[in-house]
Amino acid sequence: SAQLQLFEKSTFNTIEKLTESARREQPERLDVNLKNIVEEKRITTGIHQVFGKIFDNVGFNEVLKRPSNKKSSVRLLKNVVVGRIAEPSSKRSAVRLLSEEYGINTQLTSIYRMMDFIDDEAIEKIQQKTYSYTKQLNGEELDVVFYDCTSLYFESFKQEGLMQNGYSKDGKFNQAQVILSILVTKQGLPVGYQVYSGNTFEGNTLEDAVNLIKEKYNIGEVIFVADSGLINHKNTEKLHSNNVSFIMGARIKNQNKEITAQILDKENYKPINNKHFENGLTYKQIAVNKNLTMTVTYSPKRAEKDKYEREKALEKLKQKLQKSKNPKGLLSNFGYKKFIKVQGESKLEIDEAKLKEAENWDGLKGIVSNTKNLSPLQQITHYAGLWQVEETFRISKHDVKMRPIYHWTDKRIKAHIAICFMALACMRFAEYEVAARYKKISPAEIRRQLKQVQTSILKDKSTNKLYALPSKIQEDAFKILRIYDIKHITTPYEIK
């Protein structure tokens, strides 16, 4: 789209130019004939004003080496990060979007050049700045951190460097991927992240996470909370020997006979009377060894869900068995094959005994911990907070669209993830600050509100003068702007 010359020749981008003009002394009245006024462009201002300010507050404008020598790259990094929050897309689409909606002109080659400045040293600084800001918002030492891994796939089937096939959480087993691990606080604020090649086993990332907590972030007394996918004897030993307290999801069906018998004996489960948990929730604590305890909870609601899901899957399986000419072939790739037994040549039937056995586990869930000074209820409460890291991944995948990845070299892959992480951090920080100073609003809703804060750029055809007409905004958007000391002028003004 045709750019206004004023902005093309200016060293400012459009939003900076508008802000500068709005601050200037304006005449009492604007003498214009509305018949001569045409709209040249409409610029979305709110999202860049707020997230641009958070970007600077965190210190992301200082992460590139010698930032004072790279002013245009620093500005471009900010625009790309904020552009990703506004509307995540490929770098090629970002160029068009920044131009059309935000009046920011750039080229794809400039974005790639800027990405090449995001080296390991810059990524280290991004993590340091993020952690410092999280600590500042938290206002206290971190006492609990949540940890998890996810896979990010590529639009590619080749494998090289970090791009490797592995266990895909997106079900894309034939596509190369990388593994991303993230640490967050109990408020969901980011602490740090690591990137691994796509064929890394999740459990093997845990050692790095422990080192990050101990050395890099210098976190003292901390309870480390993670999902059962990361648990194995080596990991629990590693955490314990490093004096890290942990609460991890337990694989309750993999226990020895003695512990299994205790889990399945529902006689002496105790009720949890706490308004934060569902009615009917009961628990039992079992000693695993001298260091570990296992807390198992039974939820009637979860039992119903487990039963429903199994019956639905079996119904589907029965239908497939009836239709299939080679029912044995189905067994190799169907999740519920354990409930099927083979009779004779090709007769398959449901194994009722196994089905009955499976029902015994409905509604049961376990956590294992080495903490000595936390009650079972405190352990369950901490583990229940693991949704914060899941929510962080949901934001990274859906709101920031970290995947699919369209870069092929390790350096660019790392730079892409760093940009997405900065966008993710800014969204989480905004969510926290808005909740603390106004009310709880989701990151997606904050974005929606700010995208409606727009300014129309009007041109007087007879004088060629330019004017700005700010949009009418909603109460939430007004409050969010005010939190960040951004004044939303409601009257038109001349762009000088």
C-alpha positions in Angstrom: 0.0 0.0 0.0 1.2 3.5 -0.7 3.0 5.0 2.2 2.7 8.6 3.2 5.8 10.5 2.3 6.0 12.2 5.7 6.6 8.8 7.2 8.8 7.3 4.5 11.4 10.1 4.9 11.2 10.3 8.6 13.6 8.5 10.9 10.6 7.8 13.2 8.1 5.2 12.6 4.5 6.3 12.3 3.5 5.6 15.9 6.4 7.6 17.3 5.5 10.4 14.9 1.9 10.5 16.1 3.0 10.4 19.8 5.3 13.3 19.2 2.7 15.4 17.4 0.1 14.7 20.1 2.4 16.0 22.8 3.0 19.3 20.9 1.0 22.5 21.6 -2.1 22.4 19.4 -4.2 25.3 18.3 -7.6 26.0 20.0 -9.4 25.1 16.8 -8.6 23.3 13.6 -10.0 25.1 10.6 -10.8 22.4 8.0 -13.5 21.9 5.5 -14.6 18.3 6.0 -15.4 18.0 2.3 -11.7 18.2 1.6 -10.7 15.5 4.1 -9.8 12.0 3.0 -8.5 9.1 5.1 -5.0 8.2 4.0 -4.4 5.4 6.5 -5.6 3.8 9.7 -2.9 2.8 12.2 -3.2 0.4 15.1 -1.5 2.3 17.9 -2.5 0.8 21.3 -0.7 -2.6 20.9 2.6 -1.0 20.0 2.4 1.7 22.7 1.7 -0.8 25.5 3.8 -3.8 24.5 6.6 -1.5 23.2 6.7 0.0 26.7 6.8 -3.5 28.4 9.6 -4.5 25.9 11.6 -1.4 27.1 10.7 -1.9 30.8 12.0 -5.5 30.7 15.2 -4.3 29.0 14.8 -6.2 25.8 16.1 -3.1 24.0 19.5 -3.8 25.5 20.0 -7.5 24.6 21.9 -7.0 21.2 25.6 -6.5 21.4 26.5 -2.7 21.4 22.8 -1.6 21.1 23.7 2.1 20.6 25.5 1.1 17.3 22.5 -0.9 16.1 19.6 1.5 16.8 17.7 0.4 13.6 18.1 -3.3 14.5 17.0 -2.7 18.1 13.9 -0.8 16.9 13.2 -3.5 14.3 13.5 -6.2 17.0 10.9 -4.4 19.1 8.6 -4.0 16.1 8.9 -7.7 15.2 8.3 -8.9 18.8 5.3 -6.5 19.1 4.1 -7.4 15.6 4.2 -11.1 16.7 2.0 -10.3 19.7 -0.4 -8.3 17.5 -0.7 -11.0 14.8 1.7 -13.9 14.7 2.8 -14.8 11.2 5.9 -15.7 9.1 8.6 -13.1 8.8 7.6 -12.4 5.2 4.0 -11.7 6.3 5.2 -9.6 9.2 6.9 -7.2 6.7 3.5 -6.6 5.0 1.6 -6.4 8.2 4.0 -3.9 9.9 3.6 -1.7 6.8 -0.1 -1.9 6.2 -1.4 -1.8 9.8 1.3 -0.1 11.8 2.9 2.2 9.2 6.3 0.6 9.9 8.4 0.1 6.7 11.0 -2.6 6.7 12.3 -5.3 4.4 12.7 -9.1 4.9 16.5 -8.8 4.5 16.6 -6.3 7.4 14.7 -8.7 9.6 17.1 -11.6 8.8 20.1 -9.3 9.4 18.6 -8.3 12.8 17.9 -12.0 13.6 21.6 -12.8 13.0 22.5 -10.4 15.8 20.5 -12.6 18.2 23.5 -14.9 19.1 24.0 -17.0 22.2 25.1 -14.0 24.1 22.0 -12.1 23.2 19.8 -15.1 24.1 21.6 -15.3 27.5 20.7 -11.6 28.1 17.1 -12.1 27.1 16.8 -14.8 29.8 18.6 -12.7 32.4 16.3 -9.7 31.7 13.2 -11.9 31.8 14.2 -13.5 35.1 15.1 -10.1 36.7 11.7 -8.6 35.6 9.8 -11.7 36.9 11.6 -11.3 40.3 10.8 -7.6 40.3 7.1 -8.3 39.7 7.1 -11.1 42.2 8.5 -8.9 44.8 10.0 -11.9 46.7 12.2 -14.9 46.2 10.8 -17.6 44.0 9.6 -20.6 46.1 8.0 -22.7 43.5 8.9 -23.2 39.8 7.0 -25.3 37.2 8.9 -27.1 34.5 7.7 -28.8 31.3 8.8 -29.6 27.7 7.0 -29.5 24.4 7.9 -30.2 20.8 7.9 -27.5 18.0 7.7 -28.9 14.4 9.0 -27.5 11.1 7.5 -27.2 7.7 10.2 -29.6 6.6 10.9 -33.4 6.4 14.7 -33.2 6.4 16.8 -33.6 9.5 19.9 -31.6 10.3 21.4 -29.9 13.4 18.7 -29.2 16.0 16.0 -30.3 13.5 15.5 -34.0 14.2 12.5 -36.4 14.3 11.4 -37.4 17.8 8.4 -38.0 20.0 6.0 -35.3 18.8 3.4 -33.8 21.1 1.5 -32.5 18.0 1.3 -36.0 16.4 3.7 -35.0 13.5 6.1 -37.9 13.9 7.4 -37.7 10.3 8.4 -34.1 10.6 11.5 -32.7 12.1 11.2 -30.8 15.4 13.0 -29.2 18.3 12.3 -29.6 22.0 11.6 -26.5 24.0 11.7 -26.6 27.9 10.3 -23.7 30.0 10.5 -22.8 33.7 7.6 -20.6 35.0 6.6 -19.3 38.5 3.3 -20.1 40.2 1.9 -16.9 38.7 2.8 -18.2 35.2 5.7 -15.6 34.9 8.6 -16.9 32.7 11.9 -17.8 34.4 13.8 -19.2 31.5 13.9 -21.7 28.6 16.2 -24.1 26.8 16.1 -25.5 23.2 17.2 -29.1 22.4 17.4 -31.2 19.2 14.2 -32.9 18.3 15.3 -36.4 19.3 16.1 -35.5 22.9 14.3 -37.5 25.5 12.3 -35.1 27.8 13.7 -36.7 30.9 17.3 -35.9 29.9 16.5 -32.2 29.9 15.9 -32.2 33.6 19.6 -32.0 34.6 19.9 -28.7 32.7 16.8 -27.4 34.5 18.3 -28.2 37.9 21.6 -26.5 36.9 19.6 -23.4 35.7 17.8 -23.2 39.1 21.0 -23.7 41.1 23.7 -21.8 39.2 22.2 -19.4 36.6 19.2 -18.2 38.5 20.7 -18.7 42.0 17.2 -19.7 43.3 17.5 -20.9 46.9 14.8 -22.9 48.6 12.6 -23.9 45.7 10.1 -26.6 45.0 10.4 -27.9 41.5 7.1 -29.1 40.0 7.0 -31.2 36.8 4.8 -33.7 35.0 5.1 -37.5 35.1 6.7 -37.6 31.6 10.0 -36.4 33.2 10.1 -38.9 36.1 12.5 -41.8 36.3 14.8 -43.1 39.0 17.8 -41.2 37.7 16.0 -37.9 37.7 14.5 -38.2 41.2 18.0 -39.1 42.4 19.6 -36.2 40.6 17.1 -33.7 42.1 17.4 -35.2 45.6 21.2 -35.2 45.6 21.2 -31.6 44.5 19.0 -30.7 47.5 16.2 -29.7 45.2 12.7 -30.3 46.7 10.4 -31.6 44.0 6.8 -32.6 43.4 6.3 -34.7 40.2 3.5 -36.6 38.6 3.8 -40.3 39.5 3.3 -43.3 37.2 1.0 -45.1 39.6 0.5 -48.2 37.4 4.2 -48.9 37.3 4.7 -49.5 41.0 5.7 -52.7 42.8 3.0 -55.1 44.1 3.0 -53.8 47.7 2.5 -50.1 46.6 0.0 -51.1 44.0 -2.1 -52.9 46.6 -2.0 -49.8 48.8 -3.1 -47.5 45.9 -6.0 -49.8 45.0 -7.2 -50.2 48.6 -9.7 -47.4 48.7 -10.7 -48.1 52.3 -8.5 -45.6 54.1 -8.5 -42.7 51.7 -9.1 -39.5 53.7 -11.4 -36.7 52.5 -10.0 -33.3 51.4 -12.2 -30.6 52.8 -11.0 -27.6 50.9 -13.2 -25.1 49.0 -10.6 -24.9 46.2 -11.0 -28.6 45.3 -14.0 -30.6 44.1 -16.4 -32.3 46.5 -15.6 -36.0 47.2 -11.9 -35.7 46.5 -10.0 -38.1 48.8 -6.3 -38.9 49.3 -3.8 -41.3 50.7 -0.1 -40.9 51.4 2.2 -43.9 50.9 6.0 -44.1 51.7 7.9 -45.2 48.6 11.4 -45.3 50.2 13.3 -43.3 52.9 13.4 -40.2 50.6 10.1 -40.3 48.7 6.4 -40.2 49.5 3.6 -40.8 47.1 0.3 -38.9 47.5 -2.6 -40.5 45.6 -5.9 -38.7 45.1 -9.2 -40.2 44.1 -11.7 -38.0 42.2 -15.3 -39.3 41.5 -15.5 -36.8 38.7 -12.3 -38.0 37.1 -13.4 -41.6 37.5 -16.5 -40.8 35.5 -14.4 -39.1 32.8 -11.9 -42.1 32.7 -14.8 -44.6 32.3 -16.5 -42.5 29.6 -13.4 -42.1 27.6 -12.5 -45.8 27.7 -16.0 -46.9 26.7 -16.1 -44.4 23.8 -12.7 -45.6 22.6 -13.8 -49.3 22.9 -17.0 -48.6 21.0 -14.9 -47.1 18.2 -12.6 -50.1 18.3 -15.5 -52.6 18.1 -16.8 -50.8 15.0 -13.4 -50.9 13.4 -13.1 -54.6 14.2 -16.4 -55.4 12.6 -15.6 -53.4 9.4 -12.0 -54.6 9.0 -11.0 -57.6 6.8 -7.8 -58.0 8.7 -8.7 -57.2 12.3 -5.2 -58.3 13.5 -3.7 -55.4 11.5 -5.7 -53.0 13.7 -3.9 -54.1 16.9 -0.5 -52.8 16.0 -1.7 -49.2 15.9 -4.6 -48.9 18.3 -4.2 -47.5 21.8 -6.8 -49.9 23.4 -5.3 -53.1 22.0 -4.5 -54.3 25.6 -8.3 -54.9 26.0 -8.4 -57.3 23.0 -7.5 -60.9 23.0 -6.9 -63.1 19.9 -9.0 -66.3 19.6 -7.9 -68.8 17.0 -7.0 -67.6 13.5 -8.6 -64.2 13.2 -11.3 -63.9 15.9 -10.7 -61.0 18.2 -12.8 -60.2 21.3 -12.8 -57.8 24.2 -10.9 -59.1 27.2 -13.4 -58.6 30.1 -10.9 -59.4 32.8 -8.5 -56.7 31.6 -11.4 -54.2 31.3 -12.4 -54.9 34.9 -8.8 -54.4 36.0 -8.6 -51.1 34.2 -11.8 -49.8 36.0 -10.0 -50.2 39.4 -7.7 -47.3 38.3 -10.4 -44.9 37.3 -10.2 -41.5 39.1 -6.8 -42.2 40.6 -3.8 -39.8 40.2 -0.5 -39.7 42.0 2.3 -37.4 42.8 5.7 -38.2 44.2 7.8 -35.9 46.4 10.9 -35.6 48.6 9.5 -32.6 50.5 9.5 -33.2 54.3 7.7 -30.0 55.5 4.7 -29.9 53.1 1.4 -31.5 54.0 -0.3 -33.7 51.4 -2.8 -30.9 50.7 0.1 -28.4 50.1 1.7 -30.9 47.7 -1.5 -31.4 45.8 -2.1 -27.7 45.6 1.4 -27.0 44.2 1.0 -29.8 41.6 -2.4 -28.5 40.6 -0.6 -25.2 39.6 1.2 -27.1 36.8 -1.5 -25.7 34.5 0.5 -22.4 34.5 3.2 -24.0 32.4 0.6 -25.7 30.1 -1.1 -22.3 29.7 2.3 -20.8 28.8 2.8 -23.4 26.1 -0.8 -22.8 24.8 0.0 -19.0 24.5 3.4 -19.8 22.8 1.7 -22.2 20.3 -1.6 -20.4 19.6 -1.2 -16.7 20.6 2.5 -16.3 19.5 2.5 -19.2 16.9 6.0 -20.4 17.8 5.4 -23.3 15.4 5.6 -24.3 12.6 9.2 -23.0 12.3 10.2 -21.8 8.8 14.0 -21.5 9.5 16.5 -24.2 8.8 19.9 -23.2 10.4 20.4 -23.7 14.1 21.3 -20.0 14.5 18.1 -18.8 12.9 16.0 -21.4 14.7 17.3 -20.2 18.1 16.7 -16.5 17.0 13.1 -17.3 16.0 12.4 -19.0 19.4 14.1 -16.1 21.2 11.8 -13.6 19.4 8.7 -15.7 20.3 9.9 -16.1 23.9 10.2 -12.3 24.2 6.6 -11.9 22.8 5.4 -14.6 25.2 7.2 -12.9 28.2 5.6 -9.5 27.3 2.1 -11.1 27.1 2.6 -12.8 30.5 3.9 -9.6 32.1 1.0 -7.6 30.7 -1.5 -10.2 32.0 0.1 -10.0 35.5 0.4 -6.2 35.7 -3.2 -5.6 34.4 -4.6 -8.2 37.0 -2.5 -6.5 39.8 -3.6 -3.0 39.0 -7.0 -3.4 37.4 -8.7 -6.8 36.9 -7.9 -10.3 35.5 -8.0 -10.2 31.6 -6.6 -13.0 29.4 -3.6 -12.2 27.1 -5.8 -12.7 24.1 -8.4 -10.2 25.4 -5.7 -7.6 26.2 -4.5 -7.9 22.6 -8.0 -7.6 21.3 -8.7 -4.5 23.3 -5.5 -2.8 22.3 -5.9 -3.7 18.6 -9.0 -1.5 18.8 -7.0 1.5 19.9 -6.4 3.1 16.4 -5.8 6.4 14.8 -7.0 7.5 11.4 -4.6 9.7 9.5 -6.5 12.3 7.5 -5.3 14.5 4.7 -6.7 17.9 3.7 -6.6 17.8 -0.1 -6.7 21.5 -0.4 -3.7 22.2 2.0 -2.0 18.8 2.1 -2.0 19.1 5.9 -2.2 15.9 7.9 -4.5 15.3 10.9 -4.9 12.5 13.4 -8.3 11.3 14.5 -8.0 8.8 17.5 -10.7 6.0 17.7 -13.2 5.7 20.4 -12.0 3.1 22.9 -13.6 0.8 25.4 -13.2 1.1 29.2 -10.8 -1.9 29.5 -8.5 -0.5 26.8 -8.6 2.9 28.5 -7.6 1.3 31.9 -4.8 -0.8 30.3 -3.3 2.4 28.6 -3.5 4.2 31.9 -1.6 1.4 33.8 1.3 2.1 31.4 0.9 5.9 31.6 -0.2 6.2 28.0 -2.6 9.1 27.4 -5.3 8.4 24.8 -6.2 11.8 23.2 -9.8 11.7 22.0 -9.8 15.0 20.0 -8.3 15.3 16.5 -4.9 17.0 16.2 -2.6 18.2 13.5 0.4 16.0 12.6 3.3 18.5 12.5 
